[in-house]
């Protein structure tokens, strides 16, 4: 689909004004972007998914769909590669955690300290989660050893932020949520192959069973260890 037609679809959509401004700016700009690539393939689907994701996430997090994206700290003028996807991944992670039975989900405010992104409660236990958006097309369940090592290193890095928030907020548990292409799906389906990958990722080192690995790829998801 051509740029003019995509811009017309963005303008005619129900997206919040700031989100429209951002998406239109991405389409008009010269920077490479996975969002731009996705819009070129199926603009109507991507726009609809973003709109529904923001509405669902806003309801869960206690924000309007107009405000929820910006509650993550996202700035519509920030055209840095994949910044939008990272913000949307936090919202999708909140939707996933809600489906997993978490309540009281909140975005943890930005500060000078490195903290986790989301807090929530499950079975009377408070958790802190760090969200990591992976810019890789495909499915984690088919990833090779190099990807496993890369994600394991990223997990170790993000766990430090999770543990910092756990200590500061008195959380008993936590986790790292890896999200691939957050504007490309709406539902979550448990996936056995993805769980195998999560188990391999978790088993790479001696890890606390209080800190989980959550993987979301396409419409598939997995958690290890079990809650």
N, C-alpha and C positions, 0 to 999 in steps of 0.2 A: 504494500500500500504506500502511496506517495505521501510526502510530508504535508502537503496542503490538506489532503483528505483526513489525515490523522489529526491535524490541528483543529479541523472542523468538528471531529468527533469529541476531542477533548473539550472544546468550548461548549458543545451541546450536552455534555454529560452532567450528571448530578454531583460531580466531585466538588469538594469544598474549594473556595476561591483560591486559597494559598496553594493547594495541591494542583489546581489547574495551572496556576502561574508557573509552578515548578516544572510540570510535565511539558507545557508548551515551550518553556525555556530550553529544556533538554532537547526537544525536537528541533528547535531553531539553531541550537549551538553546534559546534564542530567537534566537541569532545566525544570520545567513544563512551558508550554506556550500555549495560545489559538491559536497562529499561527501554532505551531507544530501540535496541534490537528486538525486544519483545513486542513493542508497539508496532513495529514494521510488519511483524508476522501476523498478529491478530490484535489490532488496537481495541476493538470492541470488547473482547474477552478480558484483556488486561485491565482496561478502564473499569469494567464491571467488577472484576475481582478486587481491585484496589478499593473501590467504593464500598463494597460489601464488607471487606476486611476492616476498614476504618469504622464502619457502623457497628459491626460486631465487637471489635476491640474497644470502642468507646463505651458501649453498654457495659462491658465487663469491668472496665477500668474507671467508670464513673465520669466519663467525659462525653462531649458531643463528638460526632464524626468530624466536625470542623476543627476541633481542638486537639483530638487525641494524638495525631501525628506530631504536633508541635510540643506536646507534653513530654515527649522523649528527648527534647532538646534540639530537634530538627529545625533548621532555618531554611526557608524556601529559597533564599539567595545563595545558599551553599551548594555549588555545582560540583563539589569534589566527587570524583568517581565513587559510585556505590554508597554515598552517604544516605540517599533516600531509601535504598534497599535495607540498609542497616537499621534505620528507624522503623521501617515497616516490619522487619523481622522481629523486633521487640513486641510489636502489637500482635503478630501472628503467634509468637511464643506465649503471650498471655492467653490467647484463645485456646491454644493447645493445653496449657496448664488448667484452664477452666474445665475443659473436657475431661482432664485427668482427675477432677474432683477437688481442685484447689478453690478456696474462697478468699475473700478479702484481698484480691490481687491488686497491687499498687506498683506504679513506677517509682523507683528510688530516685530521689532528686539528684541532679548533677551537683558535684562539689569539687573542691580542689583535690580531694582524695580519690583514689581509684576504688570504686565500689561496684557492687553488682547492679543489675538493671531492674529486677523485679523481685518483690517479696510477696508471699502468700502463705496461707495456712491450709494444712491437710491433716485430718485426724488429730486435731489439737496441737500439731507441731508446726512451728513457724519455719519457713524456708526462704533462702535467698538464691536468686538465679542470675547468672551472667548469660547474655545472648550473643552468639557469634554468627554473623551472616557469612556464609561461604559462597564466593562468586565462582561457581563451577557448575557447568551444565552436566546433567547426568544424574546418576543415582549412587548414593554412598554405598549401597549394598554391593555394587560392582567395582568399587574402588580397589586399587592395588596397594601394595605395600608402601609405596612412597606416600600415597595419600593418607594411609593409616598413620605413618610416622609423623607427617605434617600435622594432622589433627591431634595426635597425642601431644605434640609439643604445644599446640595452641590450647589444648585442655589444661596442661600444666600451668600455662601462663594465666588463663582465665580463673583457675581455681584459687589463685592468690587473691583475686578480687572478691571471689565468693567468700573465702574464709575471712577476709577483712570485714565484709558486711555481716557475716554471721556473728563475729565477735562484737561488732558495734551495735547490732540490732538484737542480739540475744537469740539468734536463730539456731535451732537444733539440727537442721538439715539444709541442703542446697543442691545446686547442680549447674551444669553448663549445657545450654540448649544450642545446638548447631542447626541452622536453618539454611536451606538452599533455595534460591529464587523465590522469595516470599510473596511475590505478586502472581505466582503461577498456579495457585491451588487454593481451595477453600475448605475442604474436608480433611479429616485425619483418619487413616486406617492402619491398624496395627499390622506390622510387616515382619515376618519371621526372619527373612534374610537381613533386613536392616537391624534387627535385634542381635543377630550373630555378629554383625559389624560393630555394634555398640559394645557387645561383650568383649570383643577383641581389643577395642579401643580402651576400655576400662581396665582390662587385664594386663596392659603393657607395663604397669608398675604397681607397687603396693599402694592402693588407694583406699580412702575412707568409704565405708558403705553408707555414710551419711551424705555423701556428695555423689550425685547421679550424672550419668551421661544421657542426654535426650537428643535424638536425631529426628529431623523433619526434612524429608526430601520428596518433592512432588506431593502426592496425596498420601504418602506413607510416613509412618512414625514409629518410634521405638524408645524404650526407656530401659536402662540397666544401671545398677540392680533395680529390681522391682521396688516400688514404694514400700 
